[in-house]
Amino acid sequence: MVQYFMNSRGNAFVYILIAIILLAGLTYTIGKSNDGADPINEMDENQAKIAASAIRAYAAQAQNAMLRMEQFGVSPDDILYMLPTKVPDFDNPPHTEKLFHPDGGGLAYKQLPQGAEDKNNNPTLKNGYYVGMVANIEWTPSTVHDVVFVAYGLTEAVCQELNWQMIKSRTTPEVQSSFASTIVPSEFHSGSNSDFLAGNCPECDEKPSLCVSDDGGGLSSSKYAFYDILVAR
């Protein structure tokens, strides 16, 4: 009987101890939820960091592909930047001059990372990656055409994160010209390129990479794009 009483007291003590631990955990969780932290915002921030890092990594892959083409002796003027979706031209030889072909630059075409895309599509440009030659960028060494990598149609959060990773600033400078006329190669849209001048974006001057905004291209909100100069000529 005494032994049973002792066991009961022991079991009761264990149950009380468990209850205290659970109560402490609940109190800590409630406290954390009330300290100003927003779990949803934290998740969005983490997703933006992952997406921004993926975009920069893909830009580095594009740079390596350009170097591979240079080793083949292919000039930037002779590189074919057509996407694999352009059939049957993409499959027609020669292949060594095609940036995205396995026998050329070997750059695998990708979609924008999950969570990076602004769903408010521009009617003239599709969201996604663009690589190609544009008119002269004023702060490059000469007045000839340059080659750029562009991630177009990003969310503002991803754009801000890209700039934070590169220049420790979350501002997104506005380009006083459409992306189609400055940093997106003309072969991917119906317009033409004009020189990208420092006056179009004073904050872009001398920066080889940056994420910028435009006036929305007739839409109700701005569009965001990341550019990286692959060949500054």
C-alpha positions in Angstrom: 0.0 0.0 0.0 2.9 2.3 0.9 4.7 1.4 -2.3 1.6 2.1 -4.3 1.2 5.5 -2.6 4.9 6.3 -3.4 4.4 5.4 -7.0 1.3 7.5 -7.3 3.1 10.5 -5.8 6.0 9.9 -8.2 3.7 9.7 -11.3 1.9 12.8 -10.2 5.2 14.7 -9.9 6.2 13.6 -13.4 2.8 14.9 -14.8 3.2 18.2 -13.0 6.7 18.6 -14.3 5.5 17.9 -17.9 2.7 20.4 -17.5 5.2 23.1 -16.3 7.5 22.5 -19.2 4.6 22.7 -21.7 3.3 25.9 -20.1 6.8 27.4 -20.3 7.0 26.5 -23.9 3.6 28.0 -24.7 4.5 31.2 -22.8 7.7 31.5 -24.8 5.9 31.0 -28.1 3.3 33.6 -27.3 6.0 36.0 -26.2 7.9 35.5 -29.5 4.7 36.1 -31.5 4.1 39.4 -29.7 7.6 40.8 -29.9 7.0 42.3 -33.4 8.3 39.4 -35.4 6.0 38.3 -38.3 6.5 34.6 -39.2 5.0 35.2 -42.7 7.3 38.2 -43.3 10.3 36.2 -42.1 9.4 33.4 -44.5 9.1 36.0 -47.4 12.5 37.5 -46.5 14.1 34.1 -46.5 12.6 33.2 -49.8 13.8 36.5 -51.3 17.3 35.8 -50.0 17.3 32.3 -51.6 15.9 33.7 -54.9 18.4 36.6 -55.1 21.3 34.2 -54.5 20.0 31.9 -57.2 19.8 34.7 -59.7 23.3 35.8 -59.0 24.6 32.3 -59.3 22.9 32.0 -62.7 24.5 35.2 -63.8 27.9 33.7 -62.8 27.1 30.6 -64.9 26.3 32.9 -67.9 29.7 34.6 -67.4 31.4 31.3 -67.4 29.5 30.4 -70.6 30.8 33.6 -72.3 34.3 32.7 -71.3 33.9 29.3 -72.8 32.8 30.9 -76.1 35.8 33.1 -75.9 38.0 30.0 -75.6 36.3 28.7 -78.7 37.4 31.8 -80.5 33.9 33.1 -80.9 33.5 36.9 -80.7 30.6 38.4 -78.8 29.5 39.9 -82.1 29.2 36.3 -83.5 27.5 34.6 -80.6 23.9 33.5 -81.2 21.9 34.2 -78.1 18.7 32.4 -79.3 16.8 30.4 -76.7 16.3 26.6 -77.0 12.6 27.3 -77.6 13.4 28.9 -80.9 12.9 25.8 -83.1 14.0 24.6 -85.5 16.8 27.2 -85.7 18.3 26.2 -82.4 18.9 22.7 -83.5 20.4 23.7 -86.9 24.3 23.8 -87.1 26.7 25.3 -86.4 26.2 24.8 -82.7 29.5 26.2 -81.3 28.2 29.8 -81.8 25.1 29.3 -79.7 25.3 30.3 -76.0 22.6 28.0 -74.8 23.6 24.9 -76.9 25.5 22.1 -75.1 28.1 22.2 -77.9 28.4 25.9 -77.6 28.4 27.9 -74.4 26.6 25.1 -72.6 24.4 27.5 -70.6 21.3 25.7 -69.5 18.2 27.9 -69.8 16.3 28.3 -66.5 13.1 29.9 -65.3 13.1 32.5 -62.6 13.4 31.0 -59.1 10.3 30.3 -57.1 8.9 33.4 -55.5 11.1 35.7 -57.6 8.5 36.5 -60.3 6.1 39.4 -60.3 2.9 38.0 -61.7 1.8 41.4 -63.0 3.0 40.6 -66.5 4.2 43.4 -68.8 2.3 43.1 -72.2 5.5 43.7 -74.2 8.0 41.5 -72.3 7.7 38.2 -70.7 9.1 37.6 -67.2 12.3 35.6 -67.3 16.0 35.6 -68.1 17.5 37.4 -71.1 21.1 37.3 -72.3 22.4 39.2 -75.3 23.9 42.2 -76.9 22.5 45.7 -76.3 23.5 49.2 -77.4 26.4 50.8 -75.7 26.3 51.2 -71.9 27.9 54.6 -71.3 30.2 53.6 -68.4 31.9 50.7 -70.3 35.3 51.2 -71.9 34.2 52.0 -75.5 31.2 53.0 -77.5 30.6 49.5 -79.1 27.8 47.2 -78.0 27.9 45.4 -74.7 26.6 42.0 -73.6 24.2 41.8 -70.6 22.5 39.2 -68.4 19.0 40.3 -67.3 16.5 38.8 -64.9 13.3 40.6 -65.8 9.9 40.8 -63.9 11.2 40.4 -60.4 9.3 41.2 -57.2 10.4 44.3 -55.3 11.5 42.2 -52.3 13.9 40.1 -54.5 15.2 43.3 -56.2 15.9 44.9 -52.8 17.6 41.7 -51.6 19.8 41.6 -54.7 21.0 45.2 -54.1 21.5 44.4 -50.4 23.8 41.5 -51.3 25.8 43.6 -53.8 26.0 47.1 -52.5 24.4 46.9 -49.0 21.5 49.1 -50.0 17.8 48.1 -50.4 17.0 51.1 -52.7 16.0 50.3 -56.3 17.1 53.1 -58.6 14.6 54.0 -61.3 15.6 53.9 -65.0 14.2 56.8 -66.9 13.8 54.7 -70.0 12.0 51.4 -70.7 13.9 48.2 -70.0 13.1 47.2 -73.6 15.1 50.2 -74.9 18.0 49.9 -72.6 18.9 46.6 -70.9 16.8 43.9 -72.6 18.3 42.8 -76.0 16.2 43.9 -78.9 16.2 40.4 -80.4 13.8 39.4 -77.7 11.2 42.1 -78.3 9.8 44.2 -81.2 11.5 47.4 -80.2 15.1 48.5 -80.6 17.9 49.4 -78.1 19.3 52.8 -77.5 22.4 53.7 -75.5 22.0 53.2 -71.8 23.2 56.5 -70.4 24.2 57.5 -66.9 21.5 60.1 -67.2 18.9 57.4 -67.6 20.0 56.1 -64.1 22.6 58.1 -62.2 22.8 55.5 -59.5 23.7 52.9 -62.1 26.8 54.8 -63.3 30.0 52.7 -63.0 28.0 49.7 -61.5 28.4 46.5 -63.5 25.4 44.9 -61.7 22.3 46.3 -60.1 18.6 45.7 -59.7 16.5 48.6 -60.9 12.9 49.7 -61.5 11.1 51.4 -64.3 7.9 53.4 -64.4 5.8 50.3 -65.0 5.6 50.5 -68.8 2.1 51.7 -68.7 1.1 49.4 -65.9 -0.1 50.6 -62.5 3.1 49.5 -60.8 6.8 49.5 -61.5 8.6 46.6 -63.0 11.9 45.3 -61.5 14.9 43.9 -63.4 18.4 42.8 -62.4 21.2 43.5 -65.0 24.7 42.2 -65.0 27.2 43.3 -67.7 28.8 40.1 -68.9 31.1 41.7 -71.6 31.9 45.4 -71.1 33.5 46.6 -74.3 
